[in-house]
Amino acid sequence: MESTVGLADPKRDLARFEDQLVDAARRVIASGFYINGTEVRSFEEAMGRTLQLESPVVGVGSGTDALILALLAAGIGLGDEVIVPSHTAGPSVAAIRAILATPVFVDVEADTACLDPQCVEEAISSKTKAILAVHLYGHPADMDRLKPIATHHGLILIEDCAQAQGARLRDRPVGSIGDLGCFSFYPTKNLGAVGDGGAVSGSAERLKIVRKLRTYGWSEPQYSDLPLGRCSRLDEMQAAFLNVKLPLLDADINSRRRVAEIYKDRLVDLPIELPVERPGAYHAYHLFVVKTDFRDPLREHLSKSGIMTGLHYPFPAHVQPGLSEGTRTAGSLAVTLDLQAKILSLPLFVTMTDAEIDKVIGAVQDFFRGGH
Ligand SMILES: Cc1ncc(COP(=O)(O)O)c(C=O)c1O
């Protein structure tokens, strides 16, 4: 039977490091320290260096928790508004709701699918406390325009880097541009663990709060508790695995970019819109999302050809009852609604072979040559 091309392939990703990962697991088991030990500390420092930051990042339990703890550390809570794109992964919005703040949904730019700064500016009210800029699909949001807006209105600018680790805006890595950066190590992410994990970047002062919040709100050594403390730590085992993989991150982003370049080269003549890379942006290509009026039939054709695709995301947050109740939507979100009908994520992962890339390209070409 012909093999299927997956949308991502975390198993093959990890197979590249199998011996080192097994050694790392043995090392942790033998160490006797399973929480907040040397593996976590060295990973936090190493990742801080990759972000060109003076402070090490703070490892936490997941990307969602990174967002929740960053929002709490920024002093945001009940009654505060946080501006967020409706076109994003659910957790960007769920994190805002989890701390009882109010998401305010705004539109995105048609080419990058990231926050439209003009719409952000128009959505600001007296209750607005923060902007959550999601670097969706791996392309950096327009921080050059968002940062002055945040500064002018006294807002905290938080970066959701879950899909964009390794992306840059000129010489600045994402996660080092705003006030706080939030990362996910979900297995299919650009730096995937062998389970859940996340990290927060930012100033030493804010990270001190995140450090306390991730361990019940304790301030060592007194153990006087901060309110709203949680238990959300990156554990030693995941940190040890991430220490194995982090040095390869840049090379992995290059591999992702190579697949993207081949797709762009060979799909250029078809009636589909291809992802863009704005001048000054370095796209990490977590996802390769095309737009087409023939999305559903193309998706079905690819599925029949043994190619898995994805919809990131099928429903904008502002139309989902579970996410939108009690929120505010600023403007018509016309771009968001248009994207929702047209987007399709093609397979893209680091270990993709040339034969797999050819298979995807061939199937997309067949679909359009067959009359669409
Ligand atoms: C944009 C975005 N934000 C946040 C998250 C949440 O990350 P995690 O799954 O590690 O909680 C994800 C993961 O899917 C994401 O894509």
The ligand as an SDF file (V2000), in Angstrom:
LIG
                    3D

 16 16  0  0  0  0  0  0  0  0999 V2000
   -0.5970   30.0500   18.5140 C   0  0  0  0  0  0  0  0  0  0  0  0
   -0.6200   29.0860   19.6580 C   0  0  0  0  0  0  0  0  0  0  0  0
   -0.6700   29.5590   20.9130 N   0  0  0  0  0  0  0  0  0  0  0  0
   -0.6590   28.7420   21.9820 C   0  0  0  0  0  0  0  0  0  0  0  0
   -0.6220   27.3760   21.8330 C   0  0  0  0  0  0  0  0  0  0  0  0
   -0.6880   26.4970   23.0550 C   0  0  0  0  0  0  0  0  0  0  0  0
    0.4430   25.6900   23.2240 O   0  0  0  0  0  0  0  0  0  0  0  0
    0.3470   24.3190   24.0630 P   0  0  0  0  0  0  0  0  0  0  0  0
   -0.3400   23.3120   23.2030 O   0  0  0  0  0  0  0  0  0  0  0  0
    1.7680   23.9690   24.3520 O   0  0  0  0  0  0  0  0  0  0  0  0
   -0.4180   24.6260   25.3070 O   0  0  0  0  0  0  0  0  0  0  0  0
   -0.5670   26.8280   20.5550 C   0  0  0  0  0  0  0  0  0  0  0  0
   -0.5200   25.3640   20.3680 C   0  0  0  0  0  0  0  0  0  0  0  0
   -1.2110   24.7660   19.6350 O   0  0  0  0  0  0  0  0  0  0  0  0
   -0.5730   27.6980   19.4340 C   0  0  0  0  0  0  0  0  0  0  0  0
   -0.5140   27.2330   18.1800 O   0  0  0  0  0  0  0  0  0  0  0  0
  1  2  1  0
  2  3  1  0
  2 15  2  0
  3  4  2  0
  4  5  1  0
  5  6  1  0
  5 12  2  0
  6  7  1  0
  7  8  1  0
  8  9  2  0
  8 10  1  0
  8 11  1  0
 12 13  1  0
 12 15  1  0
 13 14  2  0
 15 16  1  0
M  END
$$$$
